[in-house]
Amino acid sequence: LRADLSEKLFSIIASSYAINKHIDFYNWLQTSVNAVLPHNMLLACWGDFNNNSQKSNFNYDVASNSANINTHALFDSPEKVDRFMRHLHNAWLDNNFRWLTVNNLDKVDINDEIKSLLPEIFNEFKSLLVYGLSDIRSCNQCLYVFFSKDETFKVQDSLMGLLMPHIDNVLRKIQHVEPLDSLEAERIATIK
């Protein structure tokens, strides 16, 4: 790593230990992390990818600078998002558990599986990066998908190995958004 990149990375890692709230995580991603890994949204997904039941068994967390995309927006169409995440998980497995990028999403043929599975709410993005981790203790796997409005994701291999364990650590210690049960959703709707 170049000296300036090493210095930025050290600062990012050091500041990660002070994050306790989701808003702090979002700000850290959009400022510090974005300086070395430019992106517009991070979608974290974890759960049992081996369970193929129709009922969603994934948990999600979104940190996005797009106003219309947040964690609750994923709960509106969980089946489509689940299928998309399963596809990305399989791509990660096929890539020997190594991170991968998909560039020029807007130019991918409509018959391509990734294009057909891409949920409509993600149409503004033009590239993505998939990083996976296995959690042996909980028998879960975690996928971290960075989306960008740029055509191409450019990132150094060594950077991902140094940065991602700290992003994973922060997401494990902050509260993530849960889907509302039907009574809670109805109560909130009547307040508005």
N, C-alpha and C positions, 0 to 999 in steps of 0.2 A: 504494500500500500504506500502511496505517496505520503509525505510528511504531513501535508495539510489535511488530507483525508483521514489519516491516523489521529490527528488532533481533534477533528470534528467527531469522529467515531468515539473516542475516549470521552468527550464531553456528553455525547448522546447517552452512552452507557452510564456515566456517573449520574446524570440527571434522571435516569429511569427509576432510580431507587426512591426518589421523592414523590412519585406518582401514587396517589391513593384514590382518586376519583376519575370517573369517565371523562369529564371535561378536561382534566389535566392530561389524560391520555391523548385525547383528540388534539389538544394544543401542541403537545410534544410531537405527535405524528406530523402535523401540518407545518411545523416550524423546523425543529431539529432534524427529525428523520427525513423530512422532505428535502432537506439540503443535500443528502447523500443518496436518497432513493426517491426520486420525484414520482409522485402519484396523486390521484384525486380522491381515491377511496380505498379503504382496507375493509374487506369482508372476512371475518373470522368465522369458521364453521368447525364444530367439534361434535363427536358422537361416535356411534357404532356403525361404521360404513359397511360392515359385513351383514347387518340386519337389513333385509330387503322388504320389510313390511311396508304396507301402504301408508301407515300412520307415520308422520314425521318423527324421527328420533334424533334430530340434529338440534344443536343450540347454535344461535347466530349472534354476532355482534358486528355492528357497522360503525365505522368512523369515516364520514364522507363530507367533503366540502360542497356537495351538490344539495341544494335545498330540498329537493323532492325525494332523496334517498336516505333512509334511516333504517334502524333495525325494525321498527314497527311496519314499515313498507314491505319488508320481506314476509311478514306474517300474513299479508293479504293474499299471497299466492305461494304458500309453502311447497306445494307439490312441484311446481315448475322450478323453484330455486333448489329444492332437494335433488331433482333429476340433474340439474346443471352441476351441482356440487359433486354428485356421484360420478358424472362424466369427467370432471376435473381430477377427482381422486383416482380414477382409473388411468388417466393420462399420467399422473404423478407416479403411480405404480409401474406403468409401462416404461417410464423414464428412469427406472431403477432407483426410485425414492429420491431423485434429485430434483431440485427446483427447475421450473421451465417457464418459458414465456410464449405467449401467443400474440403476434403482432398483426397489424393491419386488419383488425376485426371487421371494419366496414367494407373491406375488399374480399372477405372470405365468401366463397360460393354459398348461396342460400341452401344448397343441398348438403353442405358440410354439417356434421352432427353438432359441432360447437355452436354454429350459427343458429341451427334450428332449436337448440336447447337454451340459448341465451335469453334470460327473461327480459321483457320489453323495457323494464325500468333501467336496464344497464346499457341501452342502445347508444347513449351519448359517449360511451367509452370506446377507444380505438385499439387498446392493447391491454394485456393483463399478464401478471406474473403469479405463478402458483408455487407456494412453499409448503411442504408438509412435514409434520412431526408425528411420531408414534408415542403414545403414553402407555407404556407397558403396565403400570400400576392400575390404571382405570380401564384398560382394554379399549381405549378410545384412540382415534386419530384426529389430528387437528390440521385443517387446511387454512392457510392464510393467503388470500387472493387480493393482490394489489391491482387496482384498475387505474388506467391513465387515459387522458384525452389525447395524448400524443400517439402517433402512429407506431412508434417503436419503444420498447422498454430496453434501456441500456443500463446494465448494472454489472459490477465485478463479482465474480464467483466468491472470492475471499470475503467480500463485504457481507454477503448473505449469511455465511457461516458465523460471522462475528456478531452481526446485528440481530438476527432472528431469535436467538435464545432470550434476548432481553425484551423483545416485543412480546414473546410468548409468556415470559415471567410477569410482565406488567398486566397482561390480560387475565392471567390466573389470579391476580390479587385484587382486581377491581370488580365491582358489581356489574353484571351484564343485564341487559333488558330482557324481561320474560314476556311471553305473549300473555295478553289479558284474557282471563276467562270470560265467558259470555255475560255474566252478571256485572262484572266490573266494566266491561266495554259498554254495556247498556247504560250504566250509571254515569259514565263519563260523557256519553253521547247526549244525555238529558241535561247535563250541566252546560254544554255548549249552547 
